[in-house]
């Protein structure tokens, strides 16, 4: 089963005020942390979505291989919906059996989390989506079956993946409840990054 990862790393970090992908976490730029985990997972391939003319200096300690590729999203500044559509186009061209959307600012998503979603879908591919969740709230990363692709293609502006499953598709998916709230932590503000640094110190 070919599950393609769509790694969203084209945001403008407006709430942070600086490009958060470069912020250090465990001696690695934040933007590379989850990508390293994804490369160790059962994902067949990962498409890294970037802005046009991205220097890519935040991709440190990431070895170039056939496991991942870059895709510049010409309309990334219009919002996350545009980035998702760019990645989805590549997934469709690759005849993917499913696509998983991952965010570059969720540093506590692990290889284990990614593999759990893939394995769950392999066991029951009739689900429209598989997501980790906090209670009954689906959170990224989210795996989408081809049945969801037409809905994802309709995303506009800053509509993210969760927008697709808040309506009629909500009861057609599976949410795997996680007791580890940190999995869903994303870094959007300076306050978020300060909290992230406190967790890093606890791991020293």
N, C-alpha and C positions, 0 to 999 in steps of 0.2 A: 504493500500500500504506500503510494507516494504522497507524503504530507509535506507541503512546502511552507516554510516559515516566511512571513512578511514582517521584517524588522523595521519599525517606524523610527527613523532617526533624522527627520527633516524639519522638525519644529524650530521655531525661532526663539524659544525660551523668553518670551516677553515678560512673564511674571517674575522670572529670576533676574532679568536685567543683564545677564551675561550668558554666553553659550554654555549651558550646563553639561553638555557632553564632555567638556574638558575638565570638569571638576574632579579632583582626585578622590578615589575611594579604594582603600586597600591597595594603594600604590598603582592603581589602574585608572585611566579616565572613565568617568561614569558611563559614557556612551558605549564602552567596550565590555562592561561587566556582564550583562545578560547575553550579549553575543557570544562570549566565551562559553557560557553554559549551554546555549543553543547548539553550538558546534559540537558539543559532546553528546548531544541527544540523538534520538531516533528520527529527527527531521531529515528528510531526504536532501533538502537543499534550503538555503536561507537567502532571500533577496533583501539586501540592505537598501532601504529607500533613503536617499539623501537629497539635499537641495542642489540646485544647479551651481556648478563651480565650487563645490565643497572642497576644502583643502585636504580633508580626511586625516588630519593630524591626530584626531581623537581615536583613531583606530590603532592604538598601540597594543603590542603583544598579541596581535591577531595575525596568524600565519595565512598567507594567501594560498587558497586551495580550491578544488572543484566543489567543495561543500558550500561555498557561498559566492555571491556575486553582487555587484553594485548596480543600482538603477537610479539615475537622476530623475527626479520628478519635476518637470518643468513648471507645474502649477502648485508646488508645495506650499507656497505662501498663502494660498487660498484656504488652507486648513487641512486637518487630518483626513477628511473624506477624500481629498484628491490624492494623498499619499497611499491610502488604502486601494484606491482604484488603480494606481500605477502598479502596485505589487500584485494585485489580483490579475491584472492583464498578463503578467509574467507567469503566474500560477496556471492560468488557463492554457497559455501557450505550451506549458510543460506537461499538460494532461494530468494535472494533480488530482488525486482522489480526495484531497481536503487541503485547506489552507489554515495556518495558525497565525494570528496577529499577535505580535509581541511589541512591547514598548521599550525604548532604549533608556527610559528613566525609572525603571522598576528593578533596582539592584538586588532584591532578595528573591527574585524568581530563579529557581534552580533547574538543573537538568532533570532532577526527579519530578518536579512539577510538570515540566514539558512532556516527559515520557508518560506520566500518569494520564494526561489528556489523550495522547496518541493511543495508548493501550486500551483505554476505555472505548474509544471510537472504533478500534479494530475489533473489539468484542461485539459491538452493536452499532454498525454503520447506518442504521436507520434514523439516528438522531440528526437533527438539523445542525446542532452545535453542541460542543462540550466545553464547559467553562469551570475554572476554579471559582469558588464562591465563598462569601461571608454571609452565612445564613442562606437565604434564598435570593441573594443579590449577585448576579454573575459579574465577574471581574476579569480583566485581562491577566494572563493570556487567554485567548479564546480560539478554539478550533472550529472552523466552519466547514460543513459539507458542501458539495456543489449545489445542493438545493438552495443554499443561502446566497450563492454568488450573484444572482440577479438583483437581490435586495442590496447587497454591498455596492453594486454598480450604481445604485441610485443615490448614494451618499453625496452630500454637497457640503461646502463650507467646512466648518469644524466639527461636523457630525462624526462621532467615532463608532467603533464596532458595536458598542452596547446599544446604540440607537436602533440598530436593526432588530434586536431581540427584545425590545421593551414592549412591542405590540403583539401582533398575531402569532409571532414565532416563539413567544416566551415559553409556552407549554410544550413545544416540540423539541426542546433540548434537554440536556442533562447538566445539572450543577453539582459539582463535587465539592462538598463542604470542607473547608480547611479551618483548622483551629489556630493556624499560624497567621495572625493578622498582618505580620510584617511582609508577607508575600505580596500583598496588595499596595504596599507603600510606594508612592511615586514622588519624585523630587521636582516640585514646581516652583518653590520659593526659597529665599534665603533661610527662612525658619525651618523648612523641610531639610535643607542641607545641613544645618546645625544639628538637627536631630539625627541625621544620618551619620555625622561625624561622632556623635556620642555613642552610637552603636558600634562604630569601628573601633573606638577606644576600649569598649567592653570586650572585643575580640582579641585585643593585643595580648 
